[in-house]
Amino acid sequence: MRTDIERFFSPKSIAIIGASQDLVTISGQPLKHLLSHGYKGKLYPVNPKYQDVAGVKCWPSLESLPEAPELALILVNASRVPDMLTSCGKKGVPYVIIFSSGFSEMGGAGVTAQQKLAEIAREYDIGVIGPNCQGMINAADGVFAGFGSVFGSDYKPGSVSMVSQSGGFGFSVMNLSSLDGGLPFRQMVTTGNEIGVSTLDFMDYFIRDPQTDIIGTYIEGVKDARRILDTGDKALAAGKPILMWKVGNTEQGQKAAASHTANLGGAMALYKAAFKQKGIIQVEDIQDLVDYGRALRSNKLPKGNRLAIITISGGAGILMTDEIVARGMQMAQLSATTVAKLKEFVPSFGSVGNPVDVTAAIFNDLTLINRTLQAINDDPGVDCIAMINASLQGEIAQKVAAEIIAVAAKTDKPIFISWSARDAVAPEAYGALDAARIPHYKSPVRCGRALAAVSWYAEARRRNAAQKNDKAPVISRPAAQAMLKGKTGDVAEYAAKQVLAEYGIAVTKEELAKTRDAAVAAAQKIGFPVAMKVQSSDISHKTEAKAVKLGVANAADVAAAFDDILKNAKAWKADASIDGVLVQEMVGDGTEVIIGITNDALFGPAVMFGLGGIFAEVLKDVSFRLAPITLAMAREMIEEIKGYPVLAGARGKAPADVDALADTLVKLSALAVDLKDQVAELDINPLLVMPRGLGVKAADALIRMKS
Amino acid sequence: MRTDIERFFSPKSIAIIGASQDLVTISGQPLKHLLSHGYKGKLYPVNPKYQDVAGVKCWPSLESLPEAPELALILVNASRVPDMLTSCGKKGVPYVIIFSSGFSEMGGAGVTAQQKLAEIAREYDIGVIGPNCQGMINAADGVFAGFGSVFGSDYKPGSVSMVSQSGGFGFSVMNLSSLDGGLPFRQMVTTGNEIGVSTLDFMDYFIRDPQTDIIGTYIEGVKDARRILDTGDKALAAGKPILMWKVGNTEQGQKAAASHTANLGGAMALYKAAFKQKGIIQVEDIQDLVDYGRALRSNKLPKGNRLAIITISGGAGILMTDEIVARGMQMAQLSATTVAKLKEFVPSFGSVGNPVDVTAAIFNDLTLINRTLQAINDDPGVDCIAMINASLQGEIAQKVAAEIIAVAAKTDKPIFISWSARDAVAPEAYGALDAARIPHYKSPVRCGRALAAVSWYAEARRRNAAQKNDKAPVISRPAAQAMLKGKTGDVAEYAAKQVLAEYGIAVTKEELAKTRDAAVAAAQKIGFPVAMKVQSSDISHKTEAKAVKLGVANAADVAAAFDDILKNAKAWKADASIDGVLVQEMVGDGTEVIIGITNDALFGPAVMFGLGGIFAEVLKDVSFRLAPITLAMAREMIEEIKGYPVLAGARGKAPADVDALADTLVKLSALAVDLKDQVAELDINPLLVMPRGLGVKAADALIRMKS
């Protein structure tokens, strides 16, 4: 696979295969755009019908070119694409954009045709972009290799590089972000059906590209999803934030999974887990991309999540407070020193609390701004500052901007501005802030959201730095692999728990009884009362089959329960293969949680945690991480669900043994990795979490094999 | 209280009390703005220092004016405001805007000073706006009575009228919405501290105003909150949607309420309940206001929530689908007839599913747009249509707009457009859509959100129309009022349940036993096993006091439990006044829910519903309605919580008796109204909901009295 992607973005020569003399058509546009934006390399239109196109010499075939172009654009009909791609391969073209549609997006024959293209690309080691895409813009070098109305605009180059799986919409995003949003792009590429260079390949390249500071991505889904972890790690290390727009969140229908974990672990849940693990910032609209991108351009990250707000008009401070608190930030508690300092000059009808209201008194004394900003900035309890300037415009706006810029130049703390004047009435002030890379927003809401996004990213960086030497334990258990060897379908409780025990996960005391007498003997050994359950890989829903009895109190009851369970199991499924009846200790007083594994086709093994019963199933209040996880990550998983207070000791209950729970999640994650070739899904439901210090116990378990 | 608010917005004469010759200052600006915007009435600057201001004759005092002006603006220092207001009263001025600050927003003496103003206003029947506000703009009549930079702009009058409690930010919203957002305003007023004409007074006026179609509101909180129901009703009847921006959602600290209902029923929960009950559309940013306002200007409401999407570029359809499904709309299922029709002309590489992808083939055949729109519009399974036009610009954009406008003119179904071209490159197309009142948005996300908001509003209107003859039952129970008479603090379970029973709410069989022997006798009468609980208005948390025993199985155990409960109760609170021990039937097999009443100082009585235990307390998965409620509203409350599937029969459980639960909620709401002068809070926790047909039973209850 090619990795010299800088050649793709800045090719010294470009062939345009199927170039049309009608410069309005799709096959005519690329040459027109390359010429009009002043492309500096060699251009080779290829079309046997023409002598020249738009004044450029036209070549009859790729073979006839005097050199191998560094990039070829294929604009011919789908049926002719394979031949053209082969020609490129033979000529030694390193990168080819295939614009043509008519491949996997059509299904059927299109899929086969696309496979053929992939084979050709592999054979000749061509980096293919597309098919069914809209090309690329490198605004920095004036390479406009594509079609569409947005190619007609000029773009001031910036430091955002973006890859999009959607062609038309992707370029709309660039156009609106760069020209209306004030977030200039460096490079933009659309990948279409991605038979060659993929979204993640481009992201990896943007991380390496010294001129790219911020990475934008628009995806419907990636084939090499687990690679997001690796790409995310590299981006964190390079200090290049990723803004990820993942679409297609509407789940289509129900999956036929055996476990709750797999049912809840749809693609979006795993994407979100990966984003969380690697500090990838999710965006959900063009405005988010613009707002967060502008925030990140400042290159200042807050050291904590405590915000101080300064406003010249009370009302808007409430709005921003709502927004940042809802998104996990805190309002800073100003120190007594700061408050005393503020009291020296903030008018008495203002406020020295947080938000600090300096009031319209700034009209009479502009130094108020500098002094207030300075006092707040000096407070060690403040990590970042937002200033709300209402609709200030004209000359006073310019002066206020200058005061802010002066303070910002001397501090590492991010300063964000909410400023509601229209662009038309405060162009100098806004221009000065832009030049100083001080983010500003028309509404306190947008300003608060951008702040929260940057704060979240900064926290992810701190967390990853703090945990960078943590290692997820690796546990190899050939015995467990052997136990599962050859098994297919569902593995029932007794055998599943033996696998868990291999990884040090605590399970209930239990015995599998094949006869009534054996059941009684087992119960006497374990101690009364006991739980009794049918064991059959054909019966996953034991309770619904009435094949579970709890609190069986004596030998006679055990004997009766044994018969009853077998009778009910047969009634539920006449042809069920039954291993026996499991006789098990009754575990009292634990909090029921569910933990599990889903081994996703794209993401590989992931672990889930949630409270038991309807919390997971109905309310979907669960957390996911891609395995393996460390102890710190396990704790984050536990603490991030809404129901966490239940474990921490809500409603007068004793706090549960969260340490043991976290330890068990880590072991489960190690199991998930060790058995990833065998196990498709696994639920421990319930895992009983005892009061602090008393551990956990797996009370039931189910494994579904990969095949 | 004055209601002739049209005089306020269109006064024939205005006095400016404290007018300054320095037109840049706050007291100089109003005259400047009135003059520059061509105010047509008489202007009377009042200031004993000047002969004239800005060329207008200046008067020494209000008394000296030749007539009573219809509006006076007071711009003097706080200390002089009472005298000026009194002068206005004596002169017979109907409306006064007090701009001056220094009243309740300062606390202390400011509060007293403000009360004085309110008294003067009442004495002379003056409609006071403010104090501490920024004035008013009536764009339709050119009345610019206020100060601030946004008063310098010209506004094309529209049909949106807005009232804002924030001055500075409110006018920013008008400025950005009208001039950048393309949502022209008719009137805008800021109310500041609201001692006279309130937010709701203005909303009521906007409903009456024939020129206002859409009502905007920005509030931190209203004093007459329950009036929102009445105002909402009138707005629904008049077909004038209300866009409400409620800020201040960050809850400050914990309330010291006895009941879960009151703890969960913070201001925001009750505002949201009121909005839901009356179809008031909540907005959370300027962009929401603009987007939803533009959507509502079309004056077409969908008859259902089924959307069909037509796109010329696949990707963006996914985005809109995500958005509308997440907000409660559905993707329409196109009929076989429609699909057959579409197949006649949609290209084979497009899609005739929903979203319908007509592809870039429209470039070759523009009639595709008309034909596709027409076919979709004819489908009875489609309630509204969204069309996604990517970045089409220039001439083709104009033609596409014309095609859309032609279809839209002949249908009642709303047609929304997502169109990502910048304003600068498709001005004619956008202008034509605006003139035809066809809403268009730069991103599919914003378009989807606006559609969902309109669909939600349309549904609220349908619901209110369908239920308009439903009456909430009125239950008057003098006996219950007598039971509670003279009680203060908490009323414990036994007595509380007797009150519930008066309203027909089913309670457990139980007896209050004062002696051990009485407890045994009661248990024998009720039947074993029984539950036993201490009864004391000093012990609200009986379980935590270990003063509850469940499943007590025989007479000896009852006797022992009696002693134990009293001992533990004393240990928990030595000086607790104990009424006895409640002996109660054990109710099996019900689903635990919690229902209750909070009697809010501003909203009056409201009822709550949620699942029991941590669902309500930790996850806050509850619903509220302001009482009284009808049976249909009770059903909505039950169905809207996330945990509803638990009652509907999730996880193999029998469906619960939701009919009985809804009936009980209605009775509780009637109780809330009947006892609203006595009861501050009430929890039934748990209410056990039996399987369908078997009713409900209140297993525990607590009342907190108002005093």
Interface residues (C-beta under 8 A of the other chain):
Chain A: I26 S101 G102 E105 M106 G148 S149 V150 S153 Q165 S166 G167 G168 F169 G170 F171 S172 V173 N175 L176 L179 D180 E220 V247 G248 N249 T250 E284 D285 I286 Q287 I312 S313 G314 G315 A316 I318 L319 T321 D322 V325 A326 S348 F349 A360 A390 S391 L392 Q393 G394 S420 A421 R422 D423 V425 K442 S443 P444 V445 R446 H541 T543 E544 G613 I614 E617 V618 L619 D621 K642 G643 P645 V646 A650 R651 G652
Chain B: I26 S101 G102 E105 M106 G148 S149 V150 S153 Q165 S166 G167 G168 F169 G170 F171 S172 V173 N175 L176 L179 D180 E220 V247 G248 N249 T250 E284 D285 I286 Q287 I312 S313 G314 G315 A316 I318 L319 T321 D322 V325 A326 S348 F349 A360 A390 S391 L392 Q393 G394 S420 A421 R422 D423 V425 K442 S443 P444 V445 R446 H541 T543 E544 G613 I614 F615 E617 V618 L619 D621 K642 G643 P645 V646 A650 R651 G652
